[in-house]
């Protein structure tokens, strides 16, 4: 099975940022295999006029749960991979972070993924059944 490669960027603070396309518009997401869910900033969800299809409790840090809206995307793309009707949690993110969402394990667990630090490349391979 051939892998899909996506060129990202390591920032000076060590975070790895990948380009994604949400409903055919380009944005930056944080590659975050420590996050259970992929998330999007609600301000960007409003900009894209995304539909709320539910809510999901989420632990904010280790202290208290918050209720997050669940948004429905018509199209999510990273590299050559395209998903339709993908859902993401709405979570406020500080604008100074310079990314609008997190790419979490709800998406990543569908693939075998490798991060190549020397080339700043995320490699996604379909999981074998």
Helices and strands as residue ranges (DSSP letters): E 4-10, E 16-22, E 25-31, E 39-40, H 42-47, E 51-60, E 64-78, E 81-90, G 95-97, E 101-103, H 105-108, E 111-116, E 121-126
